[in-house]
Amino acid sequence: MKEQKLKITDSINYAKRIQQAVLPSGENALNILGEHFILFKPKDIVSGDFYWAARINEWLIVTAADCTGHGVPGAFMSMLGVSYLNEIVRKKEVTKASEVLDYLRESIIDALQQKGSSGEQKDGMDIALCVLNTNTNILQFAGANNSLYIVKNSENRQLIEIKGDKQPVAIHVRMSPFTNHEIQMSSGDCIYLASDGYEDQFGGEKGRKFMSKKLKEMFLEISTNPMSEQCQILNSTFDVWKGTQEQVDDVTVLGMKVE
């Protein structure tokens, strides 16, 4: 029994290495994203969250996603997501944010043979996807149940939340094309994408959820710090909040500064 458990753990650890290999990190992430941070804290060995980034000519595409479930099932979905994004963006060179999500949804529905029948597994993902034109600094955003957070680099710093559509990247009762939002960005503006794992974490003195309101306040508060420091603050705040509580979900927070 112990030997079998060890074999399974070894297999999952190997899967972790594969998952880490397909996620941008280190110099690769720096070349694509410029000044940024990625806080990535899987609940289990492998994660149902993923993040992804690419540069196509003047376009910078970045996304953070939360797949159904966590652990091994979530990780399978995350690998599907990464694979399809590579195909849609890198091969087909689709650079309109909403179209990327439309194509991604088609691919997921097709791969999982989703028909929308009752009792069917509702596998899919919530996602926030940005496309920045690095020549004009016009940012496109499309989201599936996830928001984009922006802190403008101005004297009167304020946080702007742009909400995604209330539908997942999967088959859904009321499916419609994803909305494409456009925002003019300026040098020094900060962009934040996050899964719901951070805000849903129980902790603090009363064992309550962290909540999105508090996370948004943190984005505003830390936005003047260097990106590496922002990541450290978010990480230590999460660990202190969680305390002895179990981590409830995968956690991903991605921050980026517009050049």
Protein Blocks (a to p, Z undefined) as FASTA:
>chain_A
ZZmmmmmmmmmmmmmmmmmmmpcghjllmmmnmpaddddddfblbdcbdcddddehjbcc
ddddddehehjllmmmmmmmmmmmmmmmmmnopabfklmmmmmmmmmmmmnopghighia
ceddddddddddfklopacdddehiacddddddfblcddddddddddddddfbacddddd
dddddehiacddddfklmmpgedjnopafbjmlmmmmmmmmmmpcfklmmmmmmmmmmmm
nmmaccfbdcdddddddZZ
